[in-house]
Amino acid sequence: MLVSGVFLGAFGVTALINLVAWWVTRRDVFGLFALFVVCSALHWANYDGLIAPMLQAPAPELLISVGYVLLGAQNVTGSLCQIRLLQLPGNFPGILRYYQLLGVLPGSLVMMSAWTGHFEALSTIMFVGLLPAPLISFPAYVRLWKTGHLSGRLIACVLPLHFFIMWPAILGGLGWIDLRPLSLLAVRSAALPVIIVLHVSIALQTREAERANHAAQLRAAEAQLNSEREKKARQERERFLALIAHEVRNPVAVIEAAAHSLRLLDQRRADPELRNRRYDSIRRAIDRLSSLMELTEAQERLLGDTAHFRPVDVSVISQSLRTALEPDIMERVVINTPANLPRLHGDPHLIYFAGLNLIENSARYAVAGTPIFLDVYTAENQAGNAGIAWRIRDHGPGIPLHQEQTIFERYQRLHESGGHTGLGLGLPLVREIMEKHGGSLRLDRTWTCGACFTLWFPLPACNE
């Protein structure tokens, strides 16, 4: 009686925990396992004669019928647990049909026949059908083991062990061996830790499933975010290309008209001054086309990866910026750079574009003839990280206070009425270039004579 009490108490606690887990999580595996444990506990309680006192001196036939009902229910719930724990649906349809036809169906028939008197033949079929279950389920055990999860491996070990432990009871139910009280005690003692380990395995499996579901949700959210980013980038590219195509028409028309005019002037042997004006128009149109090509290339590189990144000497790029300018602008640029500056790691073309864009903006808006300062120096950002700064200062109208953020928005331009050409893409692209390099672009208000922009590039870890 003591062993029976401990056994039934442990089964009852296990069933209660699984019922609570089912109520909280609404996962069917907890409910199925709780029903299986309850049916098993009641079946053993009936075997020990603990149910008869509750029925107030029932007839022997009634106790036998109750026993077979509990036996059939134990077989049905046990087969359903096997199907659920081995993850048979969708993986092993043959093994699934085995448990349905030789587990669930016979168990249900035994339960119904317990009141008709034909239960012995059906229970024999049920017991015989259960005997090869560990061998038939072997592929499912292997699959669970190969998952590498602790819960899967525990289930792959415990389920066949449970079958082997229950074989003496099955053989005794068939009448093939004589079950003695000591044998039944051994079966119970071995079955109790198996049930507990199964409970732990189910809890672990549920936890792993929740983690996998959470990871899947994160991947889905990330995929949706990437899809939205790609859609936005595609729309931005389409808008950008449409704008470039529209802008290209103007310089092409200018070149075409100037070339036609030159042919007419050559035929008439016109004044050289008129010819020079046409050549100036062609040169300006070509410069405009070159700017559009640089914008397009910078846009494409920004959308790509960091394959073009390599060590970059900022001093060399600073000098190349100066020599690339028109002679009248080049004379105005004053470069201040110390010797032996460390090298950056980045895309030299993008860095060149960023510097050239800012210098050309200064030349476009600053007072004619005033100097444009390009200072290169080592500096730390607000987080205290070492880097190199480019500071470009001019003597012009500067940036109005209410437009500090507008200048970094695409297709927004300052001084619309000033007759200056542009697309409103330069500064936004420069900021994106700095972000791609892990740096920053900042409008410096400490310079009060005009506009001042500071580009800060981080140094590679080896240089720091």
C-alpha positions as CSV (number, residue, x, y, z in Angstrom):
1,M,0.0,0.0,0.0
2,L,2.9,2.4,0.8
3,V,4.5,1.8,-2.7
4,S,1.1,2.2,-4.3
5,G,0.5,5.5,-2.4
6,V,3.9,6.9,-3.4
7,F,3.4,5.7,-7.0
8,L,-0.1,7.2,-7.3
9,G,0.9,10.4,-5.5
10,A,3.8,11.0,-7.9
11,F,1.5,10.3,-10.9
12,G,-1.1,12.6,-9.5
13,V,1.4,15.5,-9.0
14,T,2.8,15.0,-12.5
15,A,-0.7,15.0,-14.0
16,L,-1.7,18.1,-12.1
17,I,1.5,20.0,-13.2
18,N,0.8,19.1,-16.9
19,L,-2.8,20.2,-16.6
20,V,-1.7,23.5,-15.3
21,A,0.9,23.8,-18.1
22,W,-1.8,23.0,-20.6
23,W,-4.1,25.6,-19.1
24,V,-1.4,28.3,-19.2
25,T,0.2,27.4,-22.6
26,R,-2.8,25.7,-24.4
27,R,-0.3,23.2,-25.9
28,D,-2.0,19.9,-26.6
29,V,1.0,17.8,-25.6
30,F,0.6,18.8,-21.9
31,G,-3.1,17.9,-22.0
32,L,-2.5,14.5,-23.7
33,F,0.3,13.6,-21.3
34,A,-1.8,14.6,-18.3
35,L,-4.6,12.3,-19.6
36,F,-2.2,9.5,-20.1
37,V,-0.8,9.8,-16.6
38,V,-4.3,10.0,-15.1
39,C,-5.5,6.9,-17.0
40,S,-2.3,5.0,-16.0
41,A,-2.7,6.0,-12.3
42,L,-6.4,5.0,-12.3
43,H,-5.6,1.7,-14.0
44,W,-3.0,0.8,-11.4
45,A,-5.3,2.0,-8.6
46,N,-8.0,-0.4,-9.9
47,Y,-5.5,-3.2,-10.0
48,D,-4.5,-2.5,-6.4
49,G,-8.2,-2.6,-5.4
50,L,-8.4,1.1,-4.5
51,I,-11.4,1.9,-6.7
52,A,-13.7,-0.8,-5.4
53,P,-14.3,0.9,-2.0
54,M,-15.3,4.1,-3.8
55,L,-18.0,2.2,-5.8
56,Q,-19.7,0.8,-2.6
57,A,-19.4,-2.9,-3.0
58,P,-19.8,-3.2,-6.8
59,A,-20.4,-6.4,-8.6
60,P,-17.2,-8.2,-9.8
61,E,-18.3,-7.8,-13.4
62,L,-18.4,-4.0,-13.0
63,L,-14.9,-3.9,-11.6
64,I,-13.7,-5.9,-14.6
65,S,-15.5,-3.6,-17.0
66,V,-14.0,-0.5,-15.3
67,G,-10.6,-2.1,-15.5
68,Y,-10.9,-2.6,-19.3
69,V,-12.2,0.9,-19.8
70,L,-9.2,2.3,-18.0
71,L,-6.9,-0.1,-19.9
72,G,-8.3,1.0,-23.3
73,A,-8.1,4.7,-22.2
74,Q,-4.5,4.2,-21.2
75,N,-3.7,2.7,-24.6
76,V,-5.6,5.5,-26.5
77,T,-3.9,8.3,-24.6
78,G,-0.5,6.6,-24.7
79,S,-0.7,6.1,-28.5
80,L,-1.7,9.8,-29.0
81,C,1.2,10.8,-26.8
82,Q,3.5,8.7,-29.0
83,I,2.2,10.3,-32.1
84,R,2.7,13.8,-30.7
85,L,6.1,13.3,-29.1
86,L,7.6,11.4,-32.1
87,Q,6.3,14.1,-34.4
88,L,4.9,11.5,-36.7
89,P,2.4,13.7,-38.8
90,G,4.2,14.9,-41.9
91,N,7.4,12.9,-41.1
92,F,6.5,9.2,-40.8
93,P,3.0,8.5,-42.3
94,G,3.5,4.7,-42.0
95,I,4.3,4.8,-38.3
96,L,1.4,7.2,-37.8
97,R,-1.0,4.8,-39.3
98,Y,0.5,2.0,-37.2
99,Y,-0.3,3.8,-34.0
100,Q,-3.7,4.9,-35.3
101,L,-4.8,1.3,-36.4
102,L,-3.1,-0.7,-33.6
103,G,-3.1,1.8,-30.8
104,V,-5.9,4.3,-30.9
105,L,-8.5,2.1,-32.6
106,P,-8.1,-1.1,-30.5
107,G,-8.0,1.0,-27.3
108,S,-11.2,2.7,-28.3
109,L,-12.8,-0.6,-29.1
110,V,-11.7,-2.1,-25.8
111,M,-13.3,0.8,-24.0
112,M,-16.6,0.4,-25.8
113,S,-16.6,-3.4,-25.5
114,A,-16.0,-3.4,-21.8
115,W,-19.7,-3.3,-21.3
116,T,-20.6,-5.9,-23.9
117,G,-18.3,-8.8,-22.8
118,H,-16.1,-9.0,-25.9
119,F,-13.2,-7.1,-24.4
120,E,-10.8,-10.1,-23.9
121,A,-10.3,-10.7,-27.7
122,L,-9.9,-7.1,-28.4
123,S,-7.5,-6.5,-25.6
124,T,-5.4,-9.4,-26.9
125,I,-5.3,-7.8,-30.3
126,M,-4.3,-4.5,-28.7
127,F,-1.5,-6.1,-26.6
128,V,-0.1,-8.1,-29.6
129,G,-0.1,-4.9,-31.7
130,L,1.9,-3.0,-29.1
131,L,4.7,-5.5,-28.9
132,P,6.7,-4.4,-32.0
133,A,6.1,-0.7,-31.3
134,P,9.8,0.1,-30.3
135,L,11.1,-1.6,-33.5
136,I,8.6,0.1,-35.8
137,S,9.2,3.5,-34.2
138,F,13.0,3.2,-34.5
139,P,13.3,5.7,-37.5
140,A,11.4,8.3,-35.5
141,Y,13.8,7.7,-32.5
142,V,16.7,8.2,-34.9
143,R,15.3,11.4,-36.2
144,L,14.7,12.9,-32.8
145,W,18.3,12.0,-31.8
146,K,19.7,13.6,-34.8
147,T,18.1,16.9,-34.0
148,G,20.7,17.4,-31.3
149,H,18.2,18.9,-28.9
150,L,18.2,17.6,-25.3
151,S,14.5,17.1,-25.3
152,G,14.6,15.1,-28.6
153,R,17.3,12.9,-27.3
154,L,15.6,12.3,-24.0
155,I,12.4,11.3,-25.7
156,A,14.3,9.1,-28.2
157,C,15.8,7.2,-25.2
158,V,12.9,7.2,-22.7
159,L,10.0,6.1,-25.0
160,P,11.6,2.8,-26.1
161,L,12.7,2.3,-22.5
162,H,9.1,2.7,-21.3
163,F,8.0,0.1,-23.8
164,F,10.6,-2.4,-22.5
165,I,9.6,-1.7,-18.9
166,M,6.0,-2.3,-19.7
167,W,6.6,-5.5,-21.7
168,P,6.2,-7.8,-18.6
169,A,2.8,-6.2,-17.9
170,I,1.8,-6.6,-21.6
171,L,2.9,-10.2,-21.6
172,G,1.1,-10.8,-18.3
173,G,-2.0,-9.3,-19.8
174,L,-1.7,-11.8,-22.7
175,G,-1.3,-14.6,-20.2
176,W,2.0,-15.6,-21.6
177,I,3.9,-15.1,-18.3
178,D,2.8,-15.3,-14.7
179,L,2.9,-11.9,-13.1
180,R,3.9,-11.9,-9.5
181,P,3.7,-9.0,-7.0
182,L,7.4,-8.6,-7.0
183,S,7.4,-8.3,-10.8
184,L,4.7,-5.7,-10.7
185,L,6.6,-3.7,-8.1
186,A,9.6,-3.7,-10.3
187,V,7.5,-2.5,-13.3
188,R,6.1,0.4,-11.2
189,S,9.4,1.4,-9.7
190,A,11.0,1.6,-13.2
191,A,8.0,3.3,-14.8
192,L,7.9,6.2,-12.3
193,P,11.3,7.8,-13.2
194,V,10.5,7.2,-16.9
195,I,7.2,9.2,-16.5
196,I,9.1,12.0,-14.7
197,V,11.8,12.2,-17.4
198,L,9.1,12.3,-20.1
199,H,7.5,15.2,-18.3
200,V,10.8,17.0,-18.2
201,S,11.4,16.2,-21.9
202,I,8.0,17.6,-22.9
203,A,8.7,20.8,-20.9
204,L,12.1,21.1,-22.7
205,Q,10.5,20.4,-26.0
206,T,7.9,23.1,-25.5
207,R,10.6,25.6,-24.4
208,E,12.7,24.8,-27.5
209,A,9.6,25.1,-29.7
210,E,8.8,28.5,-28.2
211,R,12.4,29.6,-28.8
212,A,12.2,28.4,-32.4
213,N,8.9,30.2,-32.9
214,H,10.4,33.4,-31.5
215,A,13.4,33.0,-33.7
216,A,11.1,32.4,-36.7
217,Q,9.1,35.5,-35.9
218,L,12.4,37.6,-35.7
219,R,13.5,36.2,-39.0
220,A,10.1,37.0,-40.5
221,A,10.2,40.5,-39.1
222,E,13.7,41.0,-40.4
223,A,12.8,39.6,-43.8
224,Q,9.8,42.0,-43.9
225,L,12.1,44.9,-42.9
226,N,14.6,44.0,-45.6
227,S,11.8,43.7,-48.1
228,E,10.6,47.2,-47.2
229,R,14.1,48.5,-47.4
230,E,14.6,47.0,-50.8
231,K,11.3,48.4,-52.0
232,K,12.2,51.8,-50.7
233,A,15.7,51.6,-52.3
234,R,14.1,50.5,-55.6
235,Q,11.7,53.4,-55.5
236,E,14.5,55.8,-54.7
237,R,16.6,54.4,-57.5
238,E,13.8,54.7,-60.0
239,R,13.1,58.3,-58.8
240,F,16.9,59.1,-59.0
241,L,17.3,57.6,-62.5
242,A,14.2,59.5,-63.7
243,L,15.6,62.7,-62.3
244,I,19.0,62.1,-63.9
245,A,17.4,61.3,-67.3
246,H,15.4,64.5,-67.1
247,E,18.5,66.6,-66.2
248,V,20.6,65.0,-68.9
249,R,18.3,66.4,-71.5
250,N,19.3,70.0,-70.8
251,P,23.1,69.8,-71.3
252,V,22.6,67.5,-74.3
253,A,20.3,70.1,-75.8
254,V,22.8,72.8,-75.1
255,I,25.7,70.8,-76.7
256,E,23.5,70.1,-79.7
257,A,22.5,73.7,-80.2
258,A,26.0,75.0,-79.6
259,A,27.5,72.5,-82.1
260,H,24.9,73.5,-84.7
261,S,25.6,77.2,-84.1
262,L,29.4,76.6,-84.4
263,R,28.8,75.1,-87.8
264,L,26.8,78.1,-89.0
265,L,29.5,80.5,-87.5
266,D,32.2,78.6,-89.4
267,Q,30.3,78.9,-92.6
268,R,30.0,82.7,-92.1
269,R,33.4,83.1,-90.6
270,A,31.9,84.9,-87.6
271,D,33.6,86.8,-84.8
272,P,35.9,84.6,-82.6
273,E,34.1,86.0,-79.5
274,L,30.9,84.4,-80.6
275,R,32.7,81.1,-81.2
276,N,34.2,81.3,-77.7
277,R,30.8,81.7,-76.1
278,R,29.5,78.6,-77.8
279,Y,32.6,76.7,-76.6
280,D,31.9,77.9,-73.1
281,S,28.3,76.7,-73.3
282,I,29.6,73.3,-74.4
283,R,32.2,73.2,-71.6
284,R,29.5,74.0,-69.0
285,A,27.2,71.4,-70.4
286,I,29.9,68.8,-70.3
287,D,30.7,69.8,-66.7
288,R,27.1,69.3,-65.9
289,L,27.1,65.9,-67.5
290,S,30.2,65.0,-65.5
291,S,28.5,66.0,-62.3
292,L,25.5,63.9,-63.1
293,M,27.8,60.9,-63.9
294,E,29.6,61.4,-60.6
295,L,26.2,61.5,-58.7
296,T,25.1,58.3,-60.4
297,E,28.3,56.5,-59.6
298,A,28.2,57.6,-56.0
299,Q,24.6,56.5,-55.7
300,E,25.4,53.0,-57.1
301,R,28.4,52.6,-54.8
302,L,26.3,53.6,-51.8
303,L,23.8,50.8,-52.6
304,G,26.6,48.2,-52.9
305,D,28.7,46.6,-50.2
306,T,32.2,47.5,-48.9
307,A,34.1,45.7,-51.6
308,H,35.8,49.0,-52.7
309,F,37.1,49.8,-49.3
310,R,40.9,50.0,-48.9
311,P,43.6,52.1,-47.1
312,V,43.1,55.8,-48.1
313,D,45.5,58.7,-47.7
314,V,43.4,61.8,-47.0
315,S,46.2,64.1,-47.8
316,V,46.6,62.8,-51.3
317,I,42.8,63.0,-51.9
318,S,42.8,66.6,-50.6
319,Q,45.5,67.6,-53.1
320,S,43.7,65.8,-55.9
321,L,40.5,67.7,-55.1
322,R,42.3,71.0,-55.5
323,T,43.8,70.1,-58.9
324,A,40.4,68.9,-60.2
325,L,38.9,72.3,-59.8
326,E,38.7,75.1,-62.3
327,P,41.8,77.4,-62.2
328,D,39.9,80.4,-60.7
329,I,38.4,78.1,-58.0
330,M,41.7,76.2,-57.4
331,E,43.5,79.5,-56.6
332,R,41.0,80.1,-53.8
333,V,41.3,76.8,-52.0
334,V,43.7,76.8,-49.1
335,I,44.7,73.4,-47.8
336,N,46.0,73.0,-44.2
337,T,47.1,69.4,-43.5
338,P,49.8,68.1,-41.1
339,A,52.4,65.5,-42.1
340,N,52.2,61.8,-41.4
341,L,48.5,61.5,-41.1
342,P,47.3,57.9,-40.5
343,R,45.4,56.3,-43.3
344,L,41.6,55.6,-43.3
345,H,39.8,52.5,-44.5
346,G,37.2,53.4,-47.0
347,D,36.2,53.9,-50.6
348,P,38.5,56.5,-52.1
349,H,36.0,57.4,-54.9
350,L,33.2,58.1,-52.4
351,I,35.5,60.1,-50.1
352,Y,36.7,62.1,-53.1
353,F,33.1,62.7,-54.2
354,A,32.2,63.9,-50.6
355,G,35.1,66.4,-50.5
356,L,34.6,67.7,-54.1
357,N,30.9,68.2,-53.5
358,L,31.4,70.4,-50.4
359,I,34.2,72.4,-52.1
360,E,32.1,73.0,-55.2
361,N,29.2,74.1,-53.0
362,S,31.4,76.6,-51.2
363,A,32.7,77.9,-54.6
364,R,29.1,78.1,-55.9
365,Y,27.6,80.1,-53.0
366,A,30.6,82.0,-51.4
367,V,31.5,85.5,-52.3
368,A,33.7,85.6,-55.5
369,G,37.4,85.8,-54.8
370,T,37.2,84.8,-51.1
371,P,39.3,81.9,-49.8
372,I,37.9,78.4,-49.2
373,F,39.7,76.6,-46.4
374,L,40.2,72.9,-46.4
375,D,41.6,71.8,-43.0
376,V,42.6,68.2,-42.4
377,Y,43.5,67.1,-38.8
378,T,43.2,64.3,-36.3
379,A,40.2,64.6,-34.0
380,E,37.9,62.6,-31.7
381,N,34.2,62.4,-32.0
382,Q,31.7,63.0,-29.2
383,A,32.1,59.4,-28.1
384,G,35.9,59.8,-27.8
385,N,36.8,57.6,-30.8
386,A,39.9,58.6,-32.7
387,G,39.6,59.7,-36.3
388,I,40.4,62.2,-39.0
389,A,38.4,65.3,-39.8
390,W,37.9,67.3,-42.9
391,R,36.7,70.9,-42.3
392,I,35.6,73.0,-45.2
393,R,34.9,76.7,-44.6
394,D,33.9,79.5,-46.9
395,H,32.9,83.2,-46.9
396,G,29.3,83.1,-48.0
397,P,25.7,83.4,-46.9
398,G,25.9,80.3,-44.7
399,I,23.0,78.1,-43.7
400,P,19.8,79.6,-42.3
401,L,18.9,78.4,-38.8
402,H,15.5,77.0,-39.9
403,Q,17.1,74.9,-42.7
404,E,19.8,73.0,-40.8
405,Q,18.0,69.7,-41.4
406,T,16.4,70.6,-44.7
407,I,19.8,70.7,-46.4
408,F,20.3,66.9,-45.7
409,E,17.0,65.9,-47.2
410,R,17.0,64.6,-50.8
411,Y,15.8,66.9,-53.6
412,Q,15.8,69.9,-51.3
413,R,17.8,72.9,-52.3
414,L,18.8,76.2,-50.7
415,H,18.8,79.6,-52.5
416,E,16.3,78.4,-55.2
417,S,16.1,81.9,-56.6
418,G,19.9,82.4,-56.9
419,G,20.2,80.9,-60.3
420,H,22.4,78.0,-59.1
421,T,21.9,74.6,-60.7
422,G,21.6,71.5,-58.7
423,L,19.4,68.5,-57.8
424,G,19.4,68.7,-54.0
425,L,21.3,65.4,-53.8
426,G,24.8,66.5,-52.9
427,L,24.7,66.9,-49.2
428,P,22.3,64.0,-48.6
429,L,24.7,61.7,-50.5
430,V,27.7,63.1,-48.6
431,R,25.9,62.3,-45.3
432,E,25.1,58.7,-46.6
433,I,28.8,58.3,-47.6
434,M,29.9,59.3,-44.1
435,E,27.4,56.9,-42.5
436,K,28.7,54.1,-44.8
437,H,32.2,54.8,-43.5
438,G,31.0,54.9,-39.9
439,G,31.7,58.6,-39.7
440,S,29.6,61.8,-39.6
441,L,28.8,65.0,-41.4
442,R,28.1,68.0,-39.2
443,L,27.3,71.6,-39.8
444,D,29.7,73.7,-37.6
445,R,28.1,76.9,-36.3
446,T,31.3,78.1,-34.6
447,W,32.4,79.5,-38.0
448,T,30.4,82.7,-38.4
449,C,31.8,84.0,-41.8
450,G,29.9,81.6,-43.9
451,A,29.2,77.9,-44.1
452,C,31.4,75.3,-42.3
453,F,31.0,71.5,-42.7
454,T,33.1,69.0,-40.8
455,L,33.4,65.4,-42.0
456,W,34.7,62.9,-39.4
457,F,36.1,59.5,-40.4
458,P,36.9,56.8,-37.8
459,L,40.4,55.3,-37.8
460,P,40.9,51.6,-38.2
461,A,41.6,49.8,-35.0
462,C,45.2,49.1,-36.0
463,N,45.8,52.9,-36.4
464,E,44.2,53.8,-33.1
